[in-house]
Amino acid sequence: MFKEPVKIILRRFRDRTLESGLLIIAVALGIGAFAAGLSLIMNTMEFSNQIMSSPEYRELVISTRSEASEMENPVEEKLVQENAVLTAADLEAANLAPGVEWAYVQNNSRLHLITADTGNMRPPEDMSPPGGDNAGGGEPRADDRQGIQISEEELAEMEADSSIIIAEFDEISGYEVTSQFFNSWDITASSGSLISEADITGTENVIVLGSELAALLAGESMEADELLGKKLLSREGYQTIIGIMNPVSEGFDQEYFSPYKDETGGFSGFRRRFMDTQLRFAVEDPEDLDSTAVLLSDWFESQLGEDQVVISNPRAEAEQLVSRNTGISLLILFLSAAGFFIALVNVSNIMMSRVLRMKKNVGILMALGASKNSIRKLFLTEALVLAVSGGIAGALLAIPLSGYMETAAGIEAGSWLYITIGAVLAGGLTTLFGLIPSRQFMKIDPAQAMRSAS
C-alpha cells in the first residue's frame, strides 16, 4: 500500500540530500532535547518518591555536639564536663512522644579482619584482639591484652577448622544497632535470626550479615546460609554469625550489624561508643516529625541540660533537595519543550516549501486518477520517514544527555522507558506538524496544479 509513496519520498530525499539531512538533524535535536527533559522530570519525581518513602526520612536523629567543630576553637579551661553522654537508656524518651513508632541506636562500626596475609601483624594498641572481652566465652589470654600475634601454625589450624571463617579481605563496615532498628526498616532474615534483646545483653560477639556481604564471605565454596553459626576471625574478637538479611538496599546489603552494648572496657572504648552514639526515633506519620522534635528536645534538655544534644531532621533537608531538583527539572523540561516547538514550526515551514515544489506532480497524479486518500498517504509517508529517522536519532541523543542531567541532579540511573515515551510522543507531534502543509492539496484542482511550476 505504501510502496509507490515510499519510492517517491525516497527519491525526493535523495535529490535534496543536504536539505533532507538538515531537516532530520533539526528533528533529532528537538526530539532528543524533549525526550531528555521528559525523562529527567519523570525520573526526578520517581526518585523523589522513592527517597521520601524511605524509613530514613521519617526519623529524628539525636546526637551530641560534633567534637570536630569544637576542635577548631582555642583551648579553654573548663570547670565542668560539658560533653553529654548518650546511651540506649535515653531511648525511653520515646515514651513521651506519641508519634514515635520505633526508637533505636545506630552507630557506625568497623571490623578489622585477620586474613592469611595479616595473621602475624600486631593490631593497634587501642584495638581489642580476638578472644578479648571474653569473646569466645573463656578467660582472655595474658598476651591478648597487648595485641595478638598468630603464627603460621595457628593460622593453619584455624583454616582447617570449619567453624572459623577467615576472610580474604582486611576490613568490613557496618553498624552497631539495637533490636528496633530492624523493625523500623522492615528488615527480615533470609536465614537465621536478627539481633534480639538477649544478644544485646549477652557477652558473645554476634553479627548479622547483609545479603551481598554474606555472598562475598561465602565465596564459591559454600552457600551463604552455611555461614550461620560460624565464627568470623577479626582483631576485635570472634564474631559469631547468627543471621543473614533479605536484600534491603545497596548500602545495607554490603554491611554487617552487631548489637549495641552500653558496657565496654577501657577509656578508648568508652569514647568510641558513647561520644559517637546516635539515637534515632522513627515516627509513623512524617507530619509528626516537627511536634515530636519539640517533645524530644524538652526531654533531653531536662535530662542533660540546655544545648547538649543536636536533633536533626533528615526529611527537612531531603524535602529541600527534592524541591530544588523538581524546580530545575521543570525548567529544563520547559526549555526543551520550547525548543522542540520551535523546531516543529521550522519543520512545518520547510515541509510547506517541499510540498509547494510537488504541486505539479500532485496535479498530474490526481489527473491520472489518484484519490485524495492516495495523496494523503504520499505526504504521510514523508512525514513518517522524517519522524521515524529523527525520532531514532533523537532517542540515541537523549540517552547520554539524560544521563548527564540526572547525574548532575544527583539522581540514580533512571529508566529508559521515559526516553522511549518522550521520543514516541515527540515523533507523533512531528508527524502531525509535517502533515499540516499537505491539507491545502485536499481540495486542489488537478488542471490548476498541472499548470503551476514544479
N, C-alpha and C positions, 0 to 999 in steps of 0.2 A: 504493500500500500504506500510505503514511503520511498520506494525505490527511485522513481523519477525525481521527486523533490530533492532527495539526497544528492543525486548526481548534479542537479542544477546548483545547489548550495555549495557543494564541494568545489565545483568549477568556479563559482564566484569567490570563494575563499582563496583558491589557487591563483586566480587572475589578479587579485588585490591582496597579496600576501602581507605587505607591510601594514596596510590599514587593518586587515583582519587580525594580525598578530598584536598590534597595539590595542585593538578593541578587547581581545581576550585577556591581555595583561591588565587593562583597566578593570575588567570584570573580576579577575582573580584577586587584585589588590582590594577591591571593595568587599568581595565576599570573604576574603581572608581576615580583614580587619573586623568585619561584623561578626563572623563566627568566633574569632578570638575574644572579642568583647562580650558576646553572649556566654561563651564558655566560662569566662572569668567571673561574671556576676553569678552564674548558676553554681559554680564550684565554690565561690565565696560564701554563698548562702548555705550550701550543703556543709561546708567545713565549719561555718559558724554554728549551725545547729548541732553539729557533732561535738564540738568542744563545749558548748554551753550545756549540753545534756550530760557531760562527764561529771562523775561524783566529785572531782577535784574542784569544780566551780559551784558547789553548794556547801562549801566548808569555810570555816573560820580557823585561821592558824594563829596559835598563841606561842610566842617565843620571847626570850629575854632580849635585852639590848644587844646589838652587834658589837662584839669586842673589837672588831677590826676598825670600826669608825672611832671608837674611843682611843685607840692607839695613836691616832693622828693628833690628839690633843697633848699639850705639855703635861709632864708628870706633876701631879698634885698630891699632897699628903691628905689622906682620908682617915677620919677618926672612926668610921664605922664601915662595915662591909655593905656595899651598895648593890652588888650583883644578886639578883633574885635567883632562886633555885627552883626549877620546875620538876615535878615528879609525877608518876602515874596517879598519885593520890589526888592531885589537883583536877583530875577528870570529874570529880564529884561536883564540880561547878555546873555540869550538865543538868543536875537535878533541879537547879533554879531557873533553867531556861526551857520552857515547854516546847519550843520549836526544835530543840536538838533531838535528832534521831539516834546518832551514834557518836561516841566520843572515844578517841584512841590516841596513842603515841605513835609517831612515825619519825624515826631518826635515820639519817644516812649512816651506812655502815660499810665495812670493807673487810674481806678476809684475805690474808696473805698465805697462799697455798705452798706446800712443800712438794716439789717435783723431784724427778730423778736427778736433775742438774743442780738443784739448790739444796739438796738434803744436808750437805756438810756446811752450809753457810750459817753463821750465827745471826739471829734476828736482832733488831734494835733493842736497846735496853728497856724501853717502855712498852714492849710487846710481850704478851703472855705466850709461853711455849705450849706445844701440845702436852696435855696432861696437867697443865696448870689449872688452878681454880677447881681442882677435883673433877676435871672434865671427864675422865674415864671412870669415875666412881671410886677411885682409890686415893691413897695419900700421894701428894706431889713428891717427886724425887728431889733430892737436895740440889742437884745441878739444874733442875727446871727453873729455879728462881733466878738463875744467872743467864738463862737462854739455853737453847737446845742445840746440840750437835748430833747429827745422825750419821753413823758410819755407813759405809757401803754394805757391810754385812747386815746391819739393822734394816737398812732400806730394802735390801733384797728380801729379807724376811717379811717386811710389810707388803711388798709387791706380791709375794706368794700367798698372802692372807687374803682370801676372797671377801672378807668382811671390811677391808680397808680400801678406799678409793684414793689413788694417787693421781692427781690431775696432771695434764700436760701443759698447763699454763699457770702463771705465778699468782694471779690475783683475780678476785671476783668482787663485784659491788652488790649492795643490797640495802635492806632496811631492817632496823630493829623496830618491832611493832607490838602492840597489844592486840588481843583477840578481835576486838570490834572493827579493826581495820578491814578484815575480810568481809564482814557484813556490810560495811559502808560501800565497798567497791563491788559487792555482789560476786565475790570470788569463790569458786568451788574447787574441790580437789578432784583431779582425774584419777589419782592413786593415793593411797594412804590417807592422812588426815592433815588438817590445818592446825595452826597454833592455838592451844587452849589455855585456860587459866592454870591448869596443872603444869603445863610447860613453863609458864612464866614464873611460878613459884618453885619449880623444881630446880635441881642442881645440875642436871645434864644439859650439855650444849646440843640443841636440836635446831634444824633448819628445814624450811620448805623451799623447794626449787620452782622457779618459773619454768614453763614448758620448754623454751628454747635452751635455757641453761642446762636442764636435765638431759636433753638430747645431746648437748655438747659434752657433758661429763660422761654419758654412757658410751659415746662414740659408736663405732660399728661393731664392737664386740658384744654388746648386750642391749636389751630393750630398756627404755627409760624407767619403767616400773620395777625393774630388777635392782634399782638403786635403793629402794626402800629398806631401811634397817641398816644400811652400810654406813661406815664412818669415813667422812672426808677429812684427809690429813691437812691440817693448817697450822700455822705458827700461833694461832690463838687457841688451839686445842682441837681435839677431835670433834667434828660436827656430825651428829647422827641425823641422817636424812629420814624425816618422818612423813613427808608428803610431796606430791608434785601437783602443781596447779593446772587447771584448764587454761587455755590461751585467754589472755585479758587484753593486753596492749603490747606494743613493741617494747616499751620501756620495762614493764613488769615481767614480761616473759623472759627477759635476759637477766633477771635479778634473783637473789635469794632473800628469804625472810626468816629472821630469827626472833625469839622472844625478847621483849624489852624487860630488863630487870633493874629495879632500883638499887639492889645491892651490888656492889662491885668492890674489888680490892685495890688499894693503893690510891694515892692522891692523883696520879696522872689519869687513872681510870675514872675517878670521880669527876675531874674536869671534863674529860672526853664525853661522858654520858650526860651529866647534869647541865653543863653550860651550853650544850648543843641541843637539848631536848626540845622538841616541838609537840605541842598538844593540838589536836585537830578535833573540831566539833562540826559534825555534818548535820544539816537541817533537812527536813523532808521537803519543805517548800522554800525555794530561793527567796521568795518575798519576805521571809522571816529573818534573813541574814542581818539586816541593819538593827532590828529590835533585839535580836539575840546578841549581837556585838555589844550593845549597851549594857545588857544584863551581865554578860561575862566581864566586861570592863569594871563594873561596880564590884563584882565578886572578887576579882583579883586585886583590885585596889584595897579592898577591905582586908584581904589576907596578906598581901605582900607590900602594900604601900603604894603611893602615887607614882606613876610613870616607871614602874618596874618591869612591865611587860609590854610587848607590842602586839596588837591584834590586827592581822592582815586579812583582807577580803579579796582573794584572787578573782572572784567573779566581777568585782567592780573594774579591775584592770582589764579583764577579758572583754567586758562589755564595751569599754572604750576602744579596744583594739578592733572588735567586731564592727563598731560604728564607723571607725576610720576606714577599715577595709571596704565596707559596704559603700560608703560615700565615694571612695576612689574608684571602685568598680563601676558604680553607676555613671560617674563622669566619663570613664573610658568607654563604656557602652554607648553613651550619648554621642561622644565624639566619633566613634567608629560608625554608628548608625547614620550620623550626619554625613560623614564621608562616603558611606555606601549610597545614600540617597543622591548625593551629588554625582556619583559615578553612574547611577541609574538614569539620571536626567541626561548626562552626556551620551550614554549608550542609546537612549531613545532618540536623541538628535542625530547621532551617527547612523542609526538604523533608518531614520527618516530619509537621509540623503541616499543611502543604499537602495531604499525602496523606490525613490524617485527615478533612480537610474534604471530600474527594472520596469518602468511604466509601459514602455513599448512592448517588452516581452510578455508582460501580463496581458496586454490587449490582444496580442497575437494568440496566446493560449486560450483566452476567452472566446475569440473569434472562431477558433478551431473546435470549440465545444466544451472547453474546460469549465467545470462548475465552480461556483463560489467556494464550495467546500474544498475543492482541489487547490484553489488559490490560497485558501486559508492554511491548508496543510503545508504549502510551499513556505510561507513565512513562519509557520510554527516550527518547521524543521530547522530553519536558520536560527530562530531564537533558542531552540533546544540545543543545537550544536554549540552555540555561544555559551549558554548557561551551563551545560554539562562540562565542557572543556574548562571554562572559567571556574566552575564550582570545584572540580577536582584539583586544579592548581591552587585555588584559594584555600581549600581544606589542608593541603600539604603545607601551605604557608602558615596557616593558623596554628598548626601543631607546635612548632617551636616558639612562635610568637606568644601563644597562650601559656606555654611552659615558662617563658621568661617572666611574663607578667605575674603568674601565680607564685613563682619563686621570690620575686621582689616583694610581693604582698605577704610572704610567709605562709603560703597555703601549700599543703602537701599535694602530691601528684593528683591531679584531677582526672575525671573521666573523659574519654574521647567521645562519649555519647553526645555531649553538648556541642562539640565541634561539628559532628555529623549533622545534628539537628539544625545548627546555625547555617551550615553550608547548604542543606536542602531547602531551608526556608528562603535563604538569600537567592538560591538558584531559581526557585519558583517566582520570586519577585522580578528577577532578571528576565525570565521568560515572559512575564506579563508586560513589562515595560518594552520588551522587544517586539511584542505583537501590536502595541498601540498604533504605530505608524501604518500598519497594514490595513487598518479599518477603513481608510479612505478608498481602498480598491474594491470594497464590497459592493459599491453602487456605481462603479465606473462604466462608462460607455465604451465598448470594445473599439469602435471606429475612432473615437477621440483619442483613446490610448495609443492606437497604432500610428496616428499622425504626429504624436508627440516625439520629442527627441529621446534617444536612448541614453 
